Amino acid sequence: MPPSGFVPLLQSPEEWARSLILPAVTLGAGIGSGLARVVQASLEDVLHQDYVRTARAKGLPARGVVWHHALRNALIPVVTVLGIQAGFFIGGAVITEAVFALPGMGSALWRAILTRDYLVVQSIVLVSIAGFVIINLCTDVLYGWLDPRIRYR
């Protein structure tokens, strides 16, 4: 597993996969830890609701109660946090690509800033903003899918 540098996919698929492990862990560790806390707090809140107690009183197994009754309602705050963290994920990718010498929009943005290529900087920022808007649209659609009471007109 190389600490930095990027191996192209066509050159060696195994080395390519190994060269992505550290950047993926770097980007995912902070977001994953915060997301785990949100999932835990949301599940603790939902598991004390009346409909979950009723499902347990009917004799349903604990795994079924969590998967079929509690988790779907607990995912609404999780989807919200994921949508918000998408902006941090895009910004963190710029730094991660620079540190690990990965090719991508982040390193292209960094080179464009250093060379004062304003057109490339504006283009990358516009694409990042468009991606963030699309992610927020997907979170709104997921709200309606996770909770049928939420409908948009």
Residue, then its C-alpha position, 0 to 999 in steps of 0.5 A: m500500500p503506497p503512502s502516496g502516488f497513484v497507479p493507473l487502473l490499466q497498468s495494474p488493477e491490484e496496485w490501483a486498488r491498493s493506492l486508493i485504500l489510504p485516501a478512502v480511509t482518510l475521507g471516510a473516517g471523519i464522516g463515518s465516525g460522526l455518522a455512527r453517532v447520529v445513527q446511534a442517537s437516532l435509533e435510541d430515540v426511535l426504539h423508545q417510541d410506542y409503535v416499537r414497544t407494541a411490535r415487541a409486545k406482539g412477540l416479534p424478534a428484536r432483529g425484525v423490530v429494528w430492521h422493519h420498524a425502527l431503522r426506517n424512521a431512524l434513517i431520516p436524520v441520518v439522510t439529513v446529516l449525509g446531505i450536509q456532510a457532502g459539502f465537507f466531503i467535496g472540500g476534503a477531497v481537494i486536500t486528500e488528493a493533494v496529500f496523496a497525489l491523486p488525479g482528480m478535480g481537487s488536484a486540478l483545482w489546486r493547480a488552477i489556483l496556483t497558476r491563477d487559471y480563473l476559468v478552470v477554478q470557476s468551472i470546478v467550483l460550478v461543477s462542485i456546486a451542481g453536485f452538492v445541489i443534486i445531492n440535496l435533491c436526492t436527500d429530499v427524494l429520500y425523505g419521501w421514500l423513507d417516510p410516506r407522510i412526507r409528500y411534496r406538491 
